[in-house]
Amino acid sequence: MPARVSEAFVLQTWPFKEGDLIVSFLTRDFGKLRGVARRARRPKSGFGSGLERLSHIRMSYFQRETRELVNIDSCELIHSQFAILNDFASACTLDFIAEVSEQLLPAAEPSEKYFRLVTAVLDHLKGGHAWQAVTYFSVWAVRLAGLLPELHVCLNCGLHLEHNAFFSRHTSGLHCHNCHSRGMWELSADSRAIAEEILHTPIAQLPERKWTQHTAADLRRFLAQQMESQIERKLITFPVLEAA
């Protein structure tokens, strides 16, 4: 099979054999793939910093029909996220985006919308807007995965949610005040309004708002739980992010 060249983001790497790396990467045209980068861990590797987490690269690779892993020939660095690492919250956001993408996306299933989501969020993150970026990413990652429940209707009784709603790990939707049970978390009406803004507005055009770690924190918890229910494991980066 002839070599392919794809625009991609590096999601995760693992040591493999002596000097090699297994690389998980998100391509614009073929979705999430995994491949072997030969001699990538050696001092004079031609890959350089191109295989760092969420590096935006142009990847050259080929795949044999009988093998799950592609063979990675080379990569050309388009943009590094190195400058973002100066801010701890932004660095944690990078970890979160990489983990969610690695765990949530199916293999070899193209998703142009998801690739554009990551591109837009990383561009916005350069301006230091960590909490806005991670909230926007979380809403759309859950939406594109088909996991976002109705935000304005009680899962139990079907009534319209006028005020604060409630959620738990054991249900996929929201509950009204009359239907919620002890131990549920509360999702404010303000946070649900932010989710609606995100669903209808490009990230660069969101309304002016002072974003802090506490802004829409309940919404991020709700979304993280939807992800964790789908992947059937806890997200490692989420508690680190929320403690940033």
N, C-alpha and C positions, 0 to 999 in steps of 0.2 A: 504494500500500500504506500502511495506517495506521502511525503511529509505534509502535515497540516500546520498552518500558522494561525493562531488565535489570540485575540486580545483577551487578557485574563487577569484575575486577582489571585494571589497566593493565599490559601486559607490556613494550611497547616503542613508541617514537615515532620518526618520521623527518620531517625538513623536507620540505615539498611546496609547490611554487610560491611565491608571495610571501605569507608570513604564515600559511600553512596547515600542518597536520600530518597525516601518516598515522599512525593509532593501531592497534596490535594489542592486543586486549583479550580476556580470558577471561570469558565469561558463565556464569552458573549454568544457564541454560536452553537455550542454543544453542551452547555450546562456544566455541572460539576464532574470533574474527572480526577483520576489518580494516576501518577506515573513515577517512573524511576529516573532520577537524575544521577548518572554515573559520575563518580569522582567529585561530586559536588561539595563534599566536606574536606577535600584536600586543599592545602594552602594556596596552590596556584590554579584553583578551579576557575574555569571561564564563566561560571555563573555569577560570581561576585556577590553583590547584595541583592541580586534580582529575585532571590527566593526568600526574602524576609517577609514576615506576616503582612498581608494585604498590600504588598508591592503591586503596582499596576504595571503589567509587563506585556510583551508580545512573545508568546510561547511557540516554539517550533518543536513538533513531536510527531510520532507516527505510532499506529496501533495495529498489531496483528490480530486477525479475526479470532484466534483461539486464546488470546490473552486478555485478562481484565485490565492489567496495568499497561499504560502507554509507555513508550520510550521517549524521554525528553532529550532532545538534541541540544537546545540552547534557549536562552531567553534574553530579550532586549528590554532593559528597564525604561519604562515610560515615565513613571513617577514613583518616588519613594515616600513613605509616610514618616520618615525619620524626624522631620521637624515637629510633628504632632506630639512626639514622645516627651517633649519638655513639660507638658501639662499632664498631671497624673490622671485626672478625670477623662481626658481625651485618650490617653494611652489605654485606660480600662475600657473605654468605648470600642477601641480597635479590637481588643481581646474578645469583647462580647459579640461584635459583628462577625468576627472570624468563627467563634464557636457556634453561634446560631446558624450561620450559613453551612458549616460543616455538618452539623447534626440534623438540621431541618430539611435541607435540600436532597431530593432523590438523585441517584447517580445518573449521569448522561441523559438528563431531561432538560432540553433547552428552555430558558426563561429570560427572554430579553428584558422583560419588565423588572425582574429581580436584579439583573446586572445593572440596569440603569438606576435602580434604587441605591445600590451600593456606591455607584459612581457619584450620584448626587449627594448622598450623605457624607462621603469622604471629602468632597469638595467643600461642603458646608462646615465640616469639622475643622478645616484649616483656619477658620476665623475664630476658633476657640469656643464655639457654641456646643459644648459637649452634651449638655442635658437636653437641649432642643434636638440635637442630631440623634441621640440614642432613643428618644421617645418617638421621633418620626420613623426611624428605622424599625422599631419594635411594632408599631401599629401596622406598617405596610408589610413587614415580614410575615406577621400573623394573617393579614388579609390575603396576601398572595398564596399562602399555604392552604387557604380555605378554612382557617381555624377561627376566624373572627365572628363571634356570635352577635346577635342583634343587641344593640346598645341601648335601645329605648323601650323594650318590652320585657316584662317579667317572665322568666322561663316557666314559672309555676302557674300563675293565674292568667297571664296574657295581658295584663293591664299595662297601659303606657306609664313609663317611669318618669314622673314629674321631678322628683328630687333625688337624693342620694340612693344608690343601688348597693347591692351586697353580693359577694361572690365567695366561693370556696374551692378547694382543690378537687372536690368530688363531683362538681357540676361544671358544665361548659358555658353556661349562660349567667345572666344576672337575675337577682331577685329584688322584689320591692320590699318596703319596710314591713308589710303585713306577712310576707311569706319567708322572710329570712329567719335563720335559726342561729342559735348560740355558737360562737366560734367563727362566724363568717367575717371576712374583711369588708370594709366599706369603700365604695368607689364614688367619689363626689360628683355632683352634677357638673362642676367646673371642669373636672378631668374628662368627663364624657364629652363636653363641648370642645375641649382641645382635640380629642380624637376625631370628632367630626370635621374640625378645621383641617387636620392633617389629611383626612381622606379626600378632601375637596380642593386642596391648595398645594402647589409645589413648595418644597421646603424653603426656597429662597424668597418666597412671597408670603410666608406666614405673617399674621398680624403682629405688630409690636407688642412684646410682653417681656417683663423681667423674668428670665429663666434662672432658677436656682436648683439645687439638688432636690428640694422639696416640691418643686413644681411638677405636678402629675406623677409623683412617686407611686401613688396608689394605682394609677393606670399602668405603669410599668410592671408593678407586681402582678396585676391581673393578666397582662399579656405574657409575662414570663411563665405564669402557671399554665396558660393555654399551650405554650411551646413544650413545657415539661410533660404535660399530659400526652402530647403527641409522640415525643421521643422516648418516653418512659424512663426518664432519668432526670436528676437535678442538673441545672446549668451551673457549672463551676464558676463562671465569671460573673454571674448576676449578683451574688452577695458581695463580692469584692467591689464591683461597680457601685452598688448602692451605699457602700461604706466609704467611698472615695471622698 
